[in-house]
């Protein structure tokens, strides 16, 4: 009841800011007993689906028509308009319920509107939101200390030493690139040590440095030329490492598990050899754990299962760090941190008290061993159900990749029709790489919710192939 009342209040707010056309549409849907005739007809059209994508004559359609002309078209969005979330579920303008297996692309690690998260946001908003990095505040320091301590306690980056707090994953990777370049210039003042190595199918962000490390023509071509000094290697190719990482290399940027690229995991052998080569030539090893870190694999960091010799010099983090609030972090060892001096880098909003307090809470929650063990167990439930899907659709489902709750289901064909069919049955899933369905739900998703979602997915696959 409280949820419905809240939705109605939000609908009222939408109605007050929208045009007369939008207000009429929203009010029509606020009470199912007062539906306009054209909306009833739209429902009749889609009677066979529980959550058909809203038509142009629906409340969602009216809102989209009102607002879309004022938004830069960088996304191809479906028509549902979401107004509220709770746990693993989202609710749209029509008060329809969707089970969310995307978690804002691995962002909402504790689900939507975690109660303590909401309390912290409300409390800190009345205390101190921003005061700039010209001064100390209690939460940036506390977050930095906690990240270093928890990283060491987790048996991950053993020499974690200091933290730079920023606003996003792209910003974190930009900082890592700059830190690597500065280290290279100190080691070789002649300027010959400036190359950054990244890998095929990687994704590190959309800002120009991070984009230059993301070798995808779809993302790079419209914005070329890229920043010079970037070199691309083949993921998991051991034989190529020595020629790839040379005396000219200042930094190597790699995802231990590629997210956007199709949920591919780097092998232990590859990461051990890569780290050894970085030490040989004095290159900074950066693990981009923006999507795969912070408990998503069942360890605090995705490299937590690796031996000590494979650990990085820098970890970049964001996404789950804020559970939806913008925040990123760069964890460095002393070798890197000591090279950075006052004025070398900065950020206006990064490390503000609000973001830092939220991130402090998230690190505390996500470093919990019980939560991490549950992530592993839930990942196994997904895998067992995926195996059954492969039995039923052997020509379509090829393999499962990933660990914990960052999983990819490789298909033999474009999954777009399946994504749409699932959405119209109340399940949100996303894609990655080439023909891969990606599953990154809340880490608190329940076994019942997993089975509910995969029942819907199975039905969606069957419907899309009929």
N, C-alpha and C positions, 0 to 999 in steps of 0.2 A: 504493500500500500504506500509506504514512504517513497519507494522508488517511482511509482506512478505519479504521486503528487509532485515529486521533483521534476519529472518529465513534463508534467503539465505546466509547471512554473517556467521551465526552459522554453516550452512552446510559446508561452505567453510573451516571453522576452523576444523570441524570434519574430513573433507577430508584430510587436511594437516597432521593430527596426526594419521590417520588410515593406515592400510596396503594398498597395491595396490588393493587388492580385495575389501576392504571397500571403497576406493576412487572411484572405478568404479561404485559401487552400489549407493553411495550417489549422484554422478554426474548424474547418469541415472535418479534419481528421482527429481533432482533439476529443471528439465524442463520436463513437461509431454509430450512435443512434441518429446522428444528424449529418450523414454523408450526403454530399451533393450527388446528383444523378450521374454526372460524368465520372466521378470517382468510383461509384458503384459499378459502372460499366467496365472501368479499368480493372477492378477486382475480379469481375466475372471473367475477363479475358484470361487472367492468370490463376484461375481457381485451382488448377492442379498443382500449384507450387505454394509452399508456406510463406516464402519470402521473395516473391518475384521482384526483379529490379524495378524500382518505381518508374512509371511512365511519365511522359512530359506533362500530362494533365493531373499529376498527383501533387501533394504538398511538397515533396522533395523536388519534383520537377520544376515547380513554380519557384522554389528558392534557388535552385541551380540556374534557372533562366534569369533570375534577378541579379545574381552575384557573379556568375562566370565571366561576363564581359569585362569585369573590373580586375580579373585575376590573370597574371601572366600564365600562359598555357604550357607549363613545363611538365604537367602530369596528365595522363589520360585516365580520368577517374570514372568508375561506375557511378550510378545515380543515387544510391543510398546516402542520406545525410545523417551522420551520427551526432547524437546530443548527450549521451550518457554512457558510462561504463561502470561495471561492478564485477570484480573478480575476473573471471575468464569470459565475460559476456559484454557485448556492446548493444546499445539500443538506438534505433533510428527515429526520425521525426514521426513516423507512423507507429512508434512504440513497438516495433518488431524486434525480436531478440536474435542475436547472432553469437554463436560460439567462436571465439577469436583464437585461432592457432597462429596468428602473426605477432601478437603482442607488440604492435607498433614497430615491427621489424626488430624483434629481440630487445626492445626497449623496456616494456612493462614487465620486468622480471617478477614483480610481486603482484601482477595483475593490475586491473584498473581500480583506481580510487582506494588503495590500501588505507585502512582507517588511521594508522599511526602516521603514515606519510601525509595524509590530509591534515591531521592535527599539527604536524610540524610546520607545514606550509602556512597554516592559519596563524600559528603562534609567532613564527619568525617574521611574517609580514607585518606584525604589530610591534616588532622589536627592532630589527634592522635588516633592510634588504640589500643596500649597497652603500659602500663608503669609499671605493676605489682602492687600487693596489698601492697608492701612495702611503697607506697606513696599514698597520696590522689589524686583523680582526680575529676573534677567538676561533672561528670555525675553519678558516683556511689552514691554519696551523694544525688544528686537531685532526682534520681530514688527512693532511699530508703524513702526519705521524702514524695515524691508523693504517693508511695504505702501505706504508713501509713495514710496519710491524706485522700486519696480517699476511703480507706477501712472504715475508721471511718465515713466519710460523707455519704457513701452508706448504713449505718445502718447495717453493717456486724460486723466483729470482733471488738467490741467496745473498747477493751483495746489493740489494735494493737500498738506496741511500737517501734520496730526496725526490720531491714531487713538484711539478709545475701544473697548476690547475687552470683550465681554459673552459671553453664553452661547448665544444663539439668534437666529434671524431676527426673530421677534416682538420680542425685546428690542432688537435693533438698530433696528427701525422705531419702537419706543416712544421710544428715545433721539433719533432723528431728529425725531420730532414735538416732543419737549420742546425740543430745540436750536432748532427753527424758531420755537416759541412764545417762547422767551427772546429770540431775535433780533428778533422782532416787537415785543416789549415795550420793547426798547431803542430801536428806531426810532420807536416811537409810545408814549411813556409813558402816554398817556391810556387805553390798553387797547383801542384800536379795531382793532388789527392782529393778529387771532388766528385767522383762518380757515385751515383746512388743506384743500387741494383734492386729491382723488384721482379715479379714473376708473372708468367702468363696466367690469365683468368683471375688475376687479383683485382681487388677493389679497395682503394685507400681514400677516396673522397673526390669532391668536385672542385675544390679550390686548385689553383694552377700547379702548385707543387705536388699536392696529393694526386691530382689528375695526371700529371706527367709520370707518376709511378703506377698508374692504372692503365695498362696497355690494351685498351678496348677501343677500336676505331670508332664505334658508335658514340662514345663519350668524348674522344679526343679530337676527331676530325673537324667538327664545327668551330673549334677554338684554337686551332694550331696557329703558329708553331708552339710546341710545348717548351717548357723550361729545359734548357740544355743540360747535359750531364747525366741523363738517365739511361739505364741499360736493362734489358729484359732477358731473364733466364727462363728455363723450363722447369716447372714445379716437379720436384721429386726426381730430377735427373742428377744422380750422384756423379756420373762420369764427367759432367760439364762444369762442376763447381770450381775446380782449380783455374780454368780458363775464364770463367765468369767473374770471379772475385779475385782481383789483382791488387798490385801495389797502388793503383790509381783509385781503388774503391775506398770511399770514406764511410759508406753506410750500406747496409743490406736491410730492406724492408720486406717482411713476409708475414702472412697470416698462418698460424699453426693449423687452423682449419679455415679454408676459404668459404665465405658465406655467399656473397653475390655470385661468385664464380661457379657455384654448383655444389657446395658443401663437400669439398675435397679436403682430406686431411693429409698433411705432410707426414711422411714416415719418420720414425725415430732415427733410423740410420741416416736419412737425409739431413735432418736438423742437427744431429751430432756432428756430421762432417762439415756442414755449413758453418756451425759455430767455431769449429776447430780452424777452418780456413780464415774466418774473420779475425781470430786471434793472431794467426800467422802473419797477416798483412796489416794488422792494426785498424781494421774496419769495425765500425759500430754495428752491432746486431740488434735490430729493432723487431720486436714481435708486436704486430698489430692485433690486439685482442679486443678490439672495439665490439665485435659481434660475438666472438666465441668465448670471451672471458667472463669473469665474475659469476662463477657457479654454473654456467650453462652446460659445461661438459661433465659436471659432477666433481670438479676440483675448482679451487678459487680461480686459478688461471688455467687455460687450456694446455699450457706446457708443464703443468704440475705432475704429469705422468712421466716426464723425461728425466734422464740422469743429469747430474750437476753440470757436466761439460757441455750440455746443449742449452743452457740458460742464457738469456739475452742481456744486453747492456741497457736496453730501454724497453718498457712496455707502454703501449698506448691504449687508452681506455675511454669509453663514453657510454652511449646507449643505456645499459642497465644501471650505470652509475647514478643516474638521476631518475629512473623509473618514469620518465616523461618530462622531467624538468631539464633544461639544457645545461649540461656540464660535461667536461672532459678532463682527463688527467694524463700526464706523462711521468712515468716513474723511471728514474735514472739511477745508475750506479755512480760511485764516486769518480771513476775514471772520466765519465761524461760530465757529471755535474760540476766538477771543479774547473772545467773549461769555460763554463758560462759565467760571465761577469755582469755587473750592474749595467743596464742599458742594452744588453744583447738581445733581449726579447721582452715582449710585454703583451698585455691584454687589458682592455677597459673593463669588461664585465666579468672576465674569468676570475674565479676565486671569491666571488661576492658571498656574503654571509648566508644568504638564502640557499644558493646552489650548494655551498660547501656543507651546510648543516644537513641538507637532504642527502647528499652523497655520503656523509658520515653515517647516517642511519642505514643507507643501502649497503655499504661495505660491512657494517656490523651484521646485518641480516644475512647477506649472501655469503659470508665467511663461516656461517654455521654448518658444522659437519653433518648434522641430521638433515638439514635442507639439501645438502650436496648428495648425501646417500639416497635421498628420495628422488633426486633428479636422475640418478643412474637407474633406479628401479623403474621410474616412469618411462625412461628411454627404452627399456626392455619391453614394456607393454606395447609401445609404438612398434618396435621391431617385430614382435610376435604377430601383431595385426597386419603389418606390411607383408610378412611372409604369407599370410592367408590371402591377401590381395594378389600376390604374385601367383598363387595357386589358381585363383579364379580367373585372372587376366594375364596368362603367361606370355602372350604376345605383346602386351603393353608394359607391364612392370618388370624392369630389368634388374635393379639392385637397390639396396639401401646403403647410404653413406652417412658418416658423422658419428658423434658421440653424445651421450646424455640427451639433452633437449635442443640440440642443433642437428637436425636430420634432413637428409635429402632422399627423395624417392625418385630414382631415375626412370623415366618413361621412354618409350620408343617413338613418341610423337608429341606434337605441341600440346601442352596441358591447358592452354587457355580455355577451351570449352569446358574442361573439368572444373577449373576455378570458378567459372560463371555458374555452372550447374550446382556446385557446392554452395556458393553464396546464396543462390535463390532457394536453397533448402536450409539455410541458416548456419553455414559454416564458412569462415574466412580463412583461406589459405593463399599463399603467394608462391611465385616461381623463383628460380635462380638458374644461372648458367644456361645450358642448352637442354630443354625438355626435362627440367627437374622441378618437382614440387618440393618446396621448402617448408619445414615445420619448426617453428621457434615460439612455442606457446609460453604463457606464464610459467615460471618454475614452480608455482603453487597449483598448477592444473591438477585436478583430481583424476583418479582412475576412472570414475564414472564419466567424467567429462571427456577423457581420452576416448573411451569406447563410444560415447555418444557422437563425438566428432568423426570417428573413423567409420561408424555406421553410415553417417551422412555421406562421407567421402565415397564409400563403396557404392551407395545408391547413385551418387553423382556420376561416378565412372560408368556405371551401367547405363544410365540415362544418356550420357554423351556419346555412347557407342551404339545406341539402339537405332 
